[in-house]
């Protein structure tokens, strides 16, 4: 610290020399000190030792101006200025600002960080704006391009950000591209601004004609909503989309025509064979699909035996996939989607002629869970409507009395097996050994080895641990029994040795961890919370599914009558509008129960656990201290015995 009032008093020469040296020291150290100099001058320097900031007195000598901050440990300039902007000006075409990194590794560099360090961040805060400005021919400053970033949502864990590109169009800034949390938007303001993408040989490979309200491929114009034109194609305005064969051979018809129908009888999709002699498929404006040339549709076969028949292409092989609407029993079809409209929606796997139910996948009519069956009606696994994956159980509650495997939607895995204390309920193997967890919670492995990564090269600030003598002396080692063990096996059958978390916490709080209780712990002590019961409405079945009936208009075809204007080829009684639902289709989905009995309902207290691995290390430290004391005593005894 060196500061001076820069007033050399009238004094003896040695004192004058000392005063001059002090003044020169203050100049050399920029008047460094923990507080500002008491005597100030215009344009005076001061380095604040408390916050490592360099200040300069303004010319009016009434305020300090922050210049820069030097890191206390990095010994680098970490920030420039505070509370005001920074302007860098050049008078020629040299680079106004260069960010240069000489770092030779693969990480990023140089880095430009734009940081809004707000003490009260809020949704929709603008984080930063980059403006490209210049002058017009009227000597006015104009923003030609603006880049803006924004914090849409500042909520912890769900932060959203946006980026906007704006340019000047006809003298006004117009939004061109928005990158927002849910989408990327081009031309958000709906201006007459086209969007064009070039390919290697086509300047209009993709063209959005804003003025014509058209999307074009291979062209920049068109009156259709979507216009697709080959390199030398001709746009046909009769179609919204036209896929055109431009082969020079005459007499070719188009393979696909899509035309907008004005009424239900108009054809929206028409598929013909190569010479238009036969109509292969028609899709009418009312949604009806017709295959006029055949009553069956086959894939991989020229002789389909069903409405939809899919077979392997190789000769002599069995059917790969067949979907049939024959009104038979469950075993008539390889793929079963519905059972009479009110039964389970299942996909079943078997041999076509075997009538053997090998395996099934589907959703039962009484719920919304996806279930997997093998060997008939034996359920093996299900994916519940709330995202839980269950194996060998139908309940999402898995514990010491409800057995099975559950992988919950919140990424927790539970495994429970009805085995004794010495039998494994989890096993993992490697080429050199095995790890298992037994029925009573014990863990075993092949080589009796466990540890932590402890390489010196990944550690720093390595020091000797403090004395653990008093902590280890104060911690009480107790015998105890768990309440659930007493309930299951009886008192005195499962006595354990260990510590009690509350007593350890009073001695060494760092050994204690807390977490939410499980259903097992809540059963042992209601202080932890409550469980869902059969009396709670949330555990009871909700609304049952409502099905369409023959009385519902949605299940009835609308027919042409004598009062209708009949299109050509249509007679009274023909279908005018087909029913949109079948009898037995689900009208209102069932709402299953949202909670499972004995799942955790409410958490009131946290469960405490003890970090035994750290406790063991504390005990090792205390043992070392005991060894030092013993060796000291042995040395003293040896000295006394030698006297």
C-alpha positions as CSV (number, residue, x, y, z in Angstrom):
1,X,0.0,0.0,0.0
2,X,1.5,3.4,-1.0
3,X,-0.5,6.7,-1.1
4,X,0.6,10.3,-0.7
5,X,-0.9,13.7,-0.6
6,X,1.8,15.0,-3.0
7,X,2.5,17.9,-0.7
8,X,6.3,18.1,0.2
9,X,6.4,19.9,3.5
10,X,9.1,22.4,4.6
11,X,11.2,20.2,6.7
12,X,14.8,18.9,7.2
13,X,16.6,17.3,4.3
14,X,16.3,13.6,5.5
15,X,12.6,14.1,6.1
16,X,12.2,15.8,2.8
17,X,14.0,12.9,1.0
18,X,11.7,10.4,2.8
19,X,8.7,12.4,1.8
20,X,9.9,12.5,-1.8
21,X,10.5,8.8,-1.8
22,X,7.0,8.1,-0.4
23,X,5.5,10.3,-3.1
24,X,7.4,8.6,-5.8
25,X,6.3,5.2,-4.3
26,X,2.7,6.3,-4.5
27,X,3.2,7.2,-8.2
28,X,5.0,4.0,-9.0
29,X,2.2,1.9,-7.4
30,X,-0.7,3.9,-8.9
31,X,-1.7,5.1,-5.4
32,X,-2.6,1.5,-4.4
33,X,-4.5,1.0,-1.2
34,X,-7.6,-0.6,0.4
35,X,-9.4,2.7,0.1
36,X,-9.3,5.7,-2.1
37,X,-6.6,8.3,-1.5
38,X,-7.8,11.0,1.0
39,X,-6.3,13.7,-1.2
40,X,-7.3,13.5,-4.8
41,X,-6.4,15.2,-8.1
42,X,-7.9,15.3,-11.5
43,X,-6.8,12.4,-13.7
44,X,-5.2,10.7,-10.7
45,X,-4.7,6.8,-10.7
46,X,-5.8,4.6,-7.8
47,X,-5.4,0.7,-7.7
48,X,-7.9,-0.7,-5.1
49,X,-6.3,-3.7,-3.4
50,X,-9.6,-5.0,-2.0
51,X,-11.2,-5.7,-5.4
52,X,-8.2,-5.5,-7.7
53,X,-9.7,-2.7,-9.7
54,X,-7.8,0.2,-11.4
55,X,-9.5,3.6,-11.2
56,X,-8.8,7.0,-12.7
57,X,-10.1,10.3,-11.3
58,X,-12.3,12.3,-13.7
59,X,-11.2,15.7,-14.9
60,X,-13.6,17.4,-12.6
61,X,-12.1,15.6,-9.7
62,X,-15.4,14.6,-8.3
63,X,-15.7,10.9,-9.1
64,X,-13.6,7.8,-9.7
65,X,-13.9,6.0,-13.1
66,X,-13.4,2.2,-13.2
67,X,-10.8,1.3,-15.9
68,X,-10.2,-2.5,-15.5
69,X,-10.1,-5.5,-13.2
70,X,-7.1,-7.8,-12.7
71,X,-7.8,-11.3,-11.5
72,X,-6.3,-12.0,-8.1
73,X,-5.2,-15.5,-9.0
74,X,-5.1,-15.4,-12.8
75,X,-3.0,-12.3,-13.0
76,X,-4.9,-11.3,-16.2
77,X,-7.2,-8.5,-17.2
78,X,-10.6,-10.0,-16.5
79,X,-12.9,-7.0,-17.3
80,X,-12.8,-3.5,-18.7
81,X,-14.9,-0.7,-17.3
82,X,-18.2,-0.8,-15.4
83,X,-21.5,1.0,-15.9
84,X,-20.5,2.5,-19.3
85,X,-19.8,1.4,-22.8
86,X,-16.5,0.9,-24.6
87,X,-15.9,2.4,-28.1
88,X,-13.0,1.4,-30.3
89,X,-12.4,3.6,-33.2
90,X,-10.1,3.2,-36.3
91,X,-9.6,5.7,-39.1
92,X,-8.8,3.1,-41.9
93,X,-9.7,-0.4,-43.0
94,X,-7.6,-2.3,-40.4
95,X,-9.3,-4.8,-38.1
96,X,-11.1,-2.7,-35.4
97,X,-11.1,-5.6,-32.9
98,X,-9.2,-9.0,-33.1
99,X,-9.7,-11.9,-30.7
100,X,-6.6,-14.1,-31.0
101,X,-6.0,-17.4,-29.2
102,X,-2.6,-19.1,-29.3
103,X,-4.0,-22.2,-27.5
104,X,-2.7,-25.4,-29.4
105,X,-5.2,-27.9,-28.0
106,X,-8.5,-29.1,-29.6
107,X,-10.7,-27.0,-27.4
108,X,-12.4,-23.8,-28.6
109,X,-10.6,-20.6,-29.0
110,X,-10.8,-17.7,-29.3
111,X,-14.1,-17.3,-27.5
112,X,-16.5,-14.4,-27.5
113,X,-18.9,-14.4,-24.5
114,X,-21.9,-12.0,-24.4
115,X,-23.1,-12.2,-20.8
116,X,-26.1,-10.4,-19.3
117,X,-25.4,-10.7,-15.6
118,X,-28.8,-9.6,-14.4
119,X,-29.6,-9.6,-10.7
120,X,-33.3,-10.1,-11.5
121,X,-33.6,-12.1,-14.8
122,X,-37.1,-12.3,-16.2
123,X,-38.9,-14.1,-19.1
124,X,-38.4,-12.3,-22.5
125,X,-35.3,-10.5,-21.4
126,X,-33.2,-9.4,-24.4
127,X,-29.7,-10.9,-23.9
128,X,-27.9,-9.0,-26.5
129,X,-28.2,-7.1,-29.8
130,X,-25.6,-6.9,-32.6
131,X,-26.2,-4.1,-35.1
132,X,-24.6,-3.5,-38.4
133,X,-25.0,0.2,-39.0
134,X,-23.9,2.6,-41.8
135,X,-24.9,5.8,-43.4
136,X,-27.3,6.5,-46.2
137,X,-26.9,9.0,-49.0
138,X,-28.6,11.6,-46.8
139,X,-25.9,11.4,-44.1
140,X,-28.2,9.5,-41.7
141,X,-27.2,6.6,-39.5
142,X,-29.1,3.5,-40.6
143,X,-29.4,0.0,-39.0
144,X,-29.1,-2.3,-42.0
145,X,-28.8,-5.7,-40.1
146,X,-29.7,-6.6,-36.5
147,X,-29.1,-9.9,-34.7
148,X,-31.0,-10.2,-31.4
149,X,-30.9,-12.9,-28.7
150,X,-33.6,-13.3,-26.1
151,X,-34.2,-15.4,-22.9
152,X,-37.8,-16.6,-23.4
153,X,-38.0,-18.6,-20.2
154,X,-35.5,-18.2,-17.3
155,X,-37.0,-20.9,-15.1
156,X,-34.3,-23.2,-13.7
157,X,-34.2,-26.5,-15.7
158,X,-36.5,-25.3,-18.5
159,X,-34.7,-22.4,-19.9
160,X,-35.6,-21.4,-23.5
161,X,-33.8,-19.0,-25.8
162,X,-34.5,-17.4,-29.2
163,X,-32.4,-15.8,-31.9
164,X,-33.7,-13.3,-34.4
165,X,-32.2,-12.0,-37.7
166,X,-33.6,-8.7,-39.0
167,X,-32.6,-6.7,-42.1
168,X,-33.7,-3.4,-43.5
169,X,-36.2,-3.7,-46.4
170,X,-37.3,-0.5,-48.1
171,X,-36.2,1.6,-45.2
172,X,-37.8,-0.5,-42.4
173,X,-36.3,-3.3,-40.3
174,X,-38.1,-6.6,-41.1
175,X,-37.8,-9.9,-39.4
176,X,-36.3,-12.5,-41.7
177,X,-35.5,-15.6,-39.6
178,X,-36.6,-16.5,-36.0
179,X,-35.0,-19.4,-34.1
180,X,-37.5,-19.8,-31.2
181,X,-37.9,-22.7,-28.7
182,X,-40.6,-24.5,-30.7
183,X,-39.7,-23.9,-34.3
184,X,-37.6,-22.0,-36.9
185,X,-39.6,-19.4,-38.7
186,X,-38.7,-17.7,-41.9
187,X,-40.6,-14.4,-42.8
188,X,-42.6,-14.2,-39.6
189,X,-44.1,-10.9,-40.6
190,X,-45.6,-12.3,-43.7
191,X,-43.9,-9.9,-46.1
192,X,-43.6,-10.5,-49.9
193,X,-40.2,-11.9,-49.5
194,X,-39.3,-15.1,-51.4
195,X,-37.3,-18.0,-50.0
196,X,-35.0,-19.8,-52.4
197,X,-32.6,-22.8,-52.2
198,X,-30.2,-23.7,-55.0
199,X,-28.9,-27.1,-55.9
200,X,-25.9,-27.9,-58.0
201,X,-27.7,-27.4,-61.3
202,X,-31.0,-25.7,-60.4
203,X,-31.3,-22.2,-59.2
204,X,-34.8,-22.9,-57.9
205,X,-34.5,-26.3,-56.4
206,X,-36.8,-25.1,-53.6
207,X,-38.6,-21.8,-54.0
208,X,-41.3,-20.3,-51.7
209,X,-43.1,-17.6,-53.7
210,X,-44.4,-15.3,-51.1
211,X,-46.5,-13.2,-53.4
212,X,-48.1,-16.2,-55.2
213,X,-48.6,-18.1,-51.9
214,X,-46.9,-21.1,-53.5
215,X,-44.3,-23.6,-52.7
216,X,-42.3,-24.6,-55.8
217,X,-39.8,-27.3,-56.6
218,X,-37.7,-26.9,-59.7
219,X,-39.4,-23.6,-60.6
220,X,-39.9,-20.1,-59.1
221,X,-43.6,-19.7,-60.1
222,X,-46.9,-21.5,-60.1
223,X,-50.5,-21.1,-59.2
224,X,-50.8,-24.3,-57.3
225,X,-50.2,-24.5,-53.6
226,X,-47.4,-27.0,-54.3
227,X,-45.8,-27.0,-57.7
228,X,-43.3,-29.7,-58.7
229,X,-41.7,-29.3,-62.2
230,X,-38.8,-31.1,-63.8
231,X,-36.0,-29.3,-65.5
232,X,-37.9,-28.8,-68.8
233,X,-41.4,-29.7,-67.5
234,X,-44.7,-27.8,-68.1
235,X,-46.8,-26.8,-65.1
236,X,-50.4,-28.0,-65.3
237,X,-52.6,-25.7,-63.3
238,X,-55.4,-28.3,-63.0
239,X,-53.5,-30.1,-60.3
240,X,-52.1,-29.0,-57.0
241,X,-49.3,-31.4,-57.4
242,X,-48.2,-33.0,-60.7
243,X,-45.6,-35.7,-61.0
244,X,-44.8,-35.9,-64.7
245,X,-43.1,-38.5,-66.9
246,X,-41.2,-36.5,-69.5
247,X,-40.0,-39.4,-71.6
248,X,-40.2,-38.6,-75.3
249,X,-42.2,-41.7,-76.2
250,X,-45.8,-40.7,-77.1
251,X,-49.0,-42.2,-75.6
252,X,-47.7,-42.3,-72.1
253,X,-50.2,-41.3,-69.3
254,X,-49.2,-39.7,-66.0
255,X,-48.6,-42.3,-63.3
256,X,-50.1,-40.1,-60.5
257,X,-52.6,-37.3,-60.6
258,X,-53.7,-35.4,-57.5
259,X,-56.7,-33.0,-58.0
260,X,-58.8,-31.2,-55.5
261,X,-62.4,-32.4,-55.6
262,X,-65.3,-30.0,-55.3
263,X,-67.8,-32.6,-54.1
264,X,-67.8,-36.0,-52.4
265,X,-68.1,-37.8,-55.7
266,X,-65.1,-36.1,-57.3
267,X,-62.0,-38.2,-57.6
268,X,-59.1,-36.9,-55.4
269,X,-56.6,-39.6,-56.3
270,X,-56.7,-41.7,-59.5
271,X,-54.2,-44.5,-60.3
272,X,-54.3,-46.1,-63.8
273,X,-52.3,-48.8,-65.4
274,X,-49.7,-48.0,-68.1
275,X,-52.1,-47.4,-70.9
276,X,-55.1,-46.2,-68.9
277,X,-57.0,-49.3,-69.9
278,X,-57.8,-50.2,-66.3
279,X,-58.4,-48.0,-63.3
280,X,-56.4,-49.5,-60.4
281,X,-57.5,-47.3,-57.5
282,X,-59.6,-44.2,-56.8
283,X,-59.9,-42.0,-53.7
284,X,-63.0,-40.0,-53.7
285,X,-63.6,-36.6,-52.2
286,X,-65.8,-38.1,-49.5
287,X,-62.9,-40.3,-48.3
288,X,-64.1,-43.5,-50.0
289,X,-61.3,-45.6,-51.5
290,X,-62.1,-48.0,-54.3
291,X,-60.2,-50.7,-56.2
292,X,-62.4,-51.2,-59.2
293,X,-60.4,-53.8,-61.0
294,X,-60.2,-56.3,-58.1
295,X,-61.8,-56.9,-54.7
296,X,-58.5,-57.8,-53.1
297,X,-55.2,-56.1,-52.7
298,X,-52.0,-58.2,-52.7
299,X,-48.4,-57.5,-52.0
300,X,-45.9,-60.2,-53.2
301,X,-48.7,-62.2,-54.9
302,X,-50.8,-61.9,-58.1
303,X,-53.6,-63.9,-56.5
304,X,-54.6,-62.2,-53.3
305,X,-57.0,-64.3,-51.2
306,X,-57.9,-61.5,-48.7
307,X,-58.7,-57.9,-48.9
308,X,-55.1,-57.2,-48.0
309,X,-52.7,-60.1,-48.6
310,X,-48.9,-59.6,-48.0
311,X,-46.6,-62.5,-48.9
312,X,-42.9,-63.2,-49.4
313,X,-41.7,-62.8,-53.0
314,X,-39.8,-66.2,-53.0
315,X,-41.7,-69.1,-54.4
316,X,-42.7,-71.9,-52.0
317,X,-42.4,-69.9,-48.8
318,X,-45.2,-69.4,-46.3
319,X,-47.1,-66.2,-45.7
320,X,-45.0,-63.4,-44.1
321,X,-47.9,-61.2,-43.1
322,X,-51.6,-61.5,-43.7
323,X,-54.3,-59.2,-42.5
324,X,-57.8,-60.6,-43.0
325,X,-61.3,-59.3,-42.3
326,X,-62.9,-62.8,-42.5
327,X,-65.7,-63.1,-39.8
328,X,-64.1,-66.0,-38.1
329,X,-62.7,-66.7,-34.6
330,X,-59.6,-65.4,-33.0
331,X,-57.3,-67.9,-34.7
332,X,-58.4,-67.1,-38.3
333,X,-55.9,-64.2,-38.8
334,X,-52.2,-63.9,-38.1
335,X,-52.7,-60.2,-37.1
336,X,-55.6,-59.4,-34.9
337,X,-56.4,-55.8,-34.4
338,X,-59.8,-56.1,-32.7
339,X,-62.0,-58.8,-31.2
340,X,-65.6,-58.0,-32.3
341,X,-65.0,-54.3,-31.6
342,X,-65.3,-54.7,-27.8
343,X,-62.5,-57.1,-27.0
344,X,-58.8,-56.7,-26.7
345,X,-56.7,-55.0,-29.4
346,X,-54.0,-57.6,-29.9
347,X,-51.4,-58.7,-32.4
348,X,-51.0,-62.4,-32.2
349,X,-48.1,-64.6,-33.5
350,X,-48.7,-68.2,-34.6
351,X,-48.7,-70.5,-37.6
352,X,-51.6,-69.9,-39.8
353,X,-53.0,-73.4,-39.7
354,X,-51.9,-74.3,-36.2
355,X,-54.5,-72.3,-34.3
356,X,-51.8,-72.1,-31.5
357,X,-51.6,-68.9,-29.6
358,X,-47.8,-68.6,-29.4
359,X,-47.4,-64.9,-28.3
360,X,-49.5,-61.8,-28.2
361,X,-48.9,-58.0,-28.0
362,X,-51.7,-55.6,-27.5
363,X,-54.0,-53.4,-25.4
364,X,-56.8,-54.9,-23.4
365,X,-60.2,-53.4,-23.7
366,X,-60.3,-52.6,-19.9
367,X,-57.2,-50.4,-19.9
368,X,-54.5,-48.5,-21.7
369,X,-51.5,-50.6,-20.9
370,X,-49.5,-52.3,-23.6
371,X,-49.1,-55.9,-22.6
372,X,-46.9,-58.8,-23.8
373,X,-48.1,-62.4,-23.6
374,X,-46.4,-65.8,-24.3
375,X,-47.6,-69.4,-24.3
376,X,-51.2,-68.4,-24.5
377,X,-52.7,-66.0,-22.0
378,X,-49.6,-65.7,-19.8
379,X,-48.7,-62.1,-19.4
380,X,-44.9,-61.6,-19.1
381,X,-44.4,-57.8,-19.4
382,X,-46.4,-54.6,-19.8
383,X,-45.8,-50.9,-20.5
384,X,-48.2,-48.9,-18.4
385,X,-50.0,-45.8,-19.6
386,X,-47.9,-43.7,-17.4
387,X,-44.6,-45.1,-18.8
388,X,-43.6,-47.8,-16.3
389,X,-42.1,-51.0,-17.7
390,X,-43.2,-54.1,-15.6
391,X,-41.9,-57.7,-15.9
392,X,-43.5,-60.6,-14.0
393,X,-45.8,-58.3,-12.2
394,X,-49.0,-56.4,-13.1
395,X,-48.6,-53.8,-10.4
396,X,-46.3,-50.7,-10.4
397,X,-45.7,-51.3,-6.7
398,X,-42.6,-53.5,-6.3
399,X,-41.2,-54.1,-2.8
400,X,-40.4,-56.9,-0.4
401,X,-43.9,-58.3,-0.6
402,X,-44.8,-57.5,-4.2
403,X,-42.4,-59.3,-6.5
404,X,-41.3,-58.5,-10.0
405,X,-39.2,-56.0,-12.0
406,X,-40.2,-52.4,-12.6
407,X,-38.4,-49.7,-14.6
408,X,-40.2,-46.5,-13.8
409,X,-40.7,-43.6,-16.2
410,X,-38.6,-41.4,-13.9
411,X,-35.6,-43.8,-14.5
412,X,-35.7,-45.8,-11.3
413,X,-35.3,-49.6,-11.5
414,X,-36.7,-51.9,-8.8
415,X,-36.2,-55.7,-8.6
416,X,-37.9,-57.9,-6.1
417,X,-37.8,-61.7,-5.9
418,X,-39.4,-64.1,-3.5
419,X,-36.2,-65.7,-2.2
420,X,-34.6,-66.3,1.1
421,X,-31.8,-64.4,2.6
422,X,-29.0,-66.5,1.0
423,X,-30.4,-66.6,-2.5
424,X,-29.5,-64.1,-5.2
425,X,-32.1,-61.6,-6.4
426,X,-29.7,-59.8,-8.7
427,X,-26.5,-61.1,-10.5
428,X,-24.0,-59.4,-12.8
429,X,-21.1,-61.2,-14.5
430,X,-17.9,-60.2,-16.1
431,X,-15.2,-62.3,-17.7
432,X,-13.3,-62.2,-14.4
433,X,-16.0,-62.6,-11.7
434,X,-19.5,-62.1,-10.5
435,X,-21.4,-59.6,-8.3
436,X,-24.7,-60.5,-6.6
437,X,-27.2,-59.0,-4.3
438,X,-28.9,-61.5,-1.9
439,X,-32.5,-61.6,-0.7
440,X,-31.6,-59.9,2.6
441,X,-29.8,-57.0,0.9
442,X,-26.3,-58.3,1.4
443,X,-23.9,-57.7,-1.5
444,X,-21.3,-60.3,-2.6
445,X,-18.6,-60.4,-5.2
446,X,-16.0,-62.9,-6.4
447,X,-12.8,-61.3,-5.1
448,X,-14.1,-59.4,-2.0
449,X,-12.9,-56.2,-3.5
450,X,-14.5,-52.8,-3.8
451,X,-13.1,-49.3,-3.9
452,X,-13.0,-45.8,-5.4
453,X,-10.9,-44.1,-8.0
454,X,-8.1,-42.7,-6.0
455,X,-5.2,-41.8,-8.4
456,X,-3.1,-38.9,-7.1
457,X,-3.1,-37.4,-10.6
458,X,-6.8,-36.6,-10.5
459,X,-6.6,-35.0,-7.1
460,X,-5.4,-31.6,-5.7
461,X,-5.2,-29.8,-2.4
462,X,-4.0,-33.1,-0.8
463,X,-3.5,-32.6,3.0
464,X,-3.4,-34.8,6.1
465,X,-6.9,-35.3,7.6
466,X,-7.7,-33.7,10.8
467,X,-7.8,-35.7,14.0
468,X,-10.8,-38.2,14.1
469,X,-10.0,-39.4,17.6
470,X,-12.8,-37.5,19.4
471,X,-15.4,-38.3,16.6
472,X,-14.7,-42.0,16.7
473,X,-14.8,-42.1,20.5
474,X,-18.1,-40.3,20.5
475,X,-19.9,-42.4,17.9
476,X,-21.8,-45.3,19.6
477,X,-21.8,-48.7,18.0
478,X,-25.2,-50.3,18.7
479,X,-27.0,-53.6,18.2
480,X,-30.5,-53.1,16.7
481,X,-33.3,-54.7,14.7
482,X,-35.2,-53.3,11.8
483,X,-39.0,-53.0,12.4
484,X,-39.8,-54.9,9.2
485,X,-37.4,-57.7,10.1
486,X,-39.1,-58.0,13.5
487,X,-42.5,-58.1,11.8
488,X,-41.4,-60.7,9.4
489,X,-39.1,-63.0,11.3
490,X,-39.8,-62.1,15.0
491,X,-37.7,-60.3,17.7
492,X,-34.1,-61.4,18.1
493,X,-33.9,-63.1,14.7
494,X,-32.2,-60.4,12.6
495,X,-30.0,-58.5,15.1
496,X,-27.5,-56.1,13.3
497,X,-24.5,-54.1,14.5
498,X,-24.0,-50.6,13.3
499,X,-24.7,-47.0,14.2
500,X,-27.8,-44.8,14.4
501,X,-28.0,-41.8,12.0
502,X,-29.4,-39.3,14.5
503,X,-26.6,-40.0,17.0
504,X,-23.9,-39.9,14.4
505,X,-25.3,-36.6,13.0
506,X,-24.8,-35.0,16.4
507,X,-21.1,-35.9,16.2
508,X,-20.3,-35.7,12.5
509,X,-23.1,-34.2,10.4
510,X,-21.1,-34.7,7.2
511,X,-21.6,-38.4,7.4
512,X,-25.4,-38.1,7.1
513,X,-27.4,-38.1,3.8
514,X,-31.1,-37.6,3.5
515,X,-33.6,-38.7,0.8
516,X,-37.3,-39.2,0.3
517,X,-38.7,-42.3,2.0
518,X,-39.9,-45.5,0.2
519,X,-43.2,-47.2,0.8
520,X,-41.4,-49.8,2.9
521,X,-40.0,-47.1,5.3
522,X,-43.3,-45.3,5.5
523,X,-44.9,-48.6,6.6
524,X,-42.3,-48.8,9.4
525,X,-42.9,-45.2,10.6
526,X,-45.8,-43.0,9.6
527,X,-43.7,-40.0,10.5
528,X,-42.1,-40.3,7.1
529,X,-45.4,-39.8,5.2
530,X,-48.5,-41.6,3.8
531,X,-49.3,-44.2,1.2
532,X,-52.1,-44.4,-1.3
533,X,-54.8,-46.8,-0.2
534,X,-57.8,-48.5,-1.7
535,X,-60.0,-45.8,-0.2
536,X,-58.4,-43.1,-2.3
537,X,-60.3,-42.1,-5.5
538,X,-57.0,-41.9,-7.4
539,X,-56.4,-45.7,-7.0
540,X,-59.8,-46.6,-8.2
541,X,-60.8,-47.2,-11.8
542,X,-61.9,-44.1,-13.5
543,X,-64.4,-43.8,-16.4
544,X,-65.0,-46.9,-18.4
545,X,-64.8,-46.7,-22.2
546,X,-67.9,-45.7,-24.1
547,X,-68.4,-47.5,-27.5
548,X,-70.2,-46.4,-30.6
549,X,-73.5,-48.2,-31.2
550,X,-75.8,-48.7,-34.2
551,X,-77.9,-45.8,-33.1
552,X,-75.0,-43.3,-33.4
553,X,-75.1,-41.3,-36.7
554,X,-71.3,-41.8,-37.0
555,X,-71.8,-45.5,-37.6
556,X,-74.4,-45.1,-40.4
557,X,-73.8,-44.6,-44.1
558,X,-75.6,-41.6,-45.7
559,X,-77.3,-42.8,-48.9
560,X,-78.4,-40.9,-52.1
561,X,-82.2,-40.2,-52.2
562,X,-84.6,-39.2,-55.0
563,X,-84.3,-35.6,-53.7
564,X,-80.5,-35.5,-54.4
565,X,-78.9,-34.4,-57.6
566,X,-77.4,-37.7,-58.8
567,X,-73.9,-37.6,-60.3
568,X,-73.4,-39.6,-63.5
569,X,-73.4,-43.4,-62.8
570,X,-74.9,-42.9,-59.3
571,X,-78.3,-44.4,-58.3
572,X,-80.7,-43.8,-55.4
573,X,-79.5,-45.9,-52.5
574,X,-75.8,-45.7,-53.4
575,X,-73.5,-44.5,-50.6
576,X,-73.2,-40.8,-50.5
577,X,-71.1,-40.5,-47.4
578,X,-69.6,-43.6,-45.6
579,X,-69.8,-44.0,-41.9
580,X,-66.7,-42.7,-40.1
581,X,-66.9,-45.3,-37.3
582,X,-67.9,-48.9,-36.8
583,X,-70.1,-50.3,-34.1
584,X,-67.9,-51.1,-31.2
585,X,-65.3,-48.5,-31.9
586,X,-64.2,-46.5,-28.8
587,X,-66.2,-43.3,-28.5
588,X,-64.8,-42.1,-25.2
589,X,-61.5,-43.5,-24.0
590,X,-61.4,-45.3,-20.6
591,X,-59.6,-43.4,-17.8
592,X,-57.7,-45.9,-15.7
593,X,-56.6,-45.2,-12.1
594,X,-53.8,-42.7,-11.8
595,X,-52.2,-44.1,-8.6
596,X,-51.2,-47.5,-7.3
597,X,-52.1,-48.8,-3.8
598,X,-49.1,-48.6,-1.4
599,X,-47.2,-46.1,-3.6
600,X,-45.9,-43.1,-1.8
601,X,-48.6,-40.4,-1.5
602,X,-47.1,-37.8,0.7
603,X,-43.6,-37.2,2.1
604,X,-43.4,-35.5,5.5
605,X,-39.9,-36.4,6.7
606,X,-36.6,-37.4,5.1
607,X,-34.9,-40.7,5.7
608,X,-31.4,-40.4,7.1
609,X,-28.6,-42.7,6.0
610,X,-24.9,-43.0,7.1
611,X,-22.0,-42.9,4.7
612,X,-20.2,-45.9,6.1
613,X,-17.4,-45.8,3.6
614,X,-16.3,-42.4,5.0
615,X,-16.9,-43.6,8.6
616,X,-14.5,-46.4,7.9
617,X,-11.8,-43.9,6.7
618,X,-12.4,-41.8,9.9
619,X,-11.9,-45.0,11.9
620,X,-8.6,-45.7,10.0
621,X,-7.4,-42.2,10.8
622,X,-8.3,-42.7,14.5
623,X,-6.5,-46.0,14.5
624,X,-3.4,-44.4,13.1
625,X,-3.6,-41.8,15.9
626,X,-3.9,-44.6,18.4
627,X,-0.9,-46.3,16.9
628,X,1.1,-43.1,17.2
629,X,0.1,-42.8,20.9
630,X,1.0,-46.5,21.5
631,X,4.4,-46.1,19.9
632,X,5.0,-42.9,21.9
633,X,4.1,-44.8,25.1
634,X,6.3,-47.7,24.2
635,X,9.2,-45.4,23.6
636,X,8.6,-43.7,27.0
637,X,8.3,-47.1,28.7
638,X,11.5,-48.3,27.1
639,X,13.3,-45.2,28.3
640,X,12.0,-45.7,31.9
641,X,13.0,-49.3,31.9
642,X,16.5,-48.4,30.7
643,X,17.1,-45.9,33.5
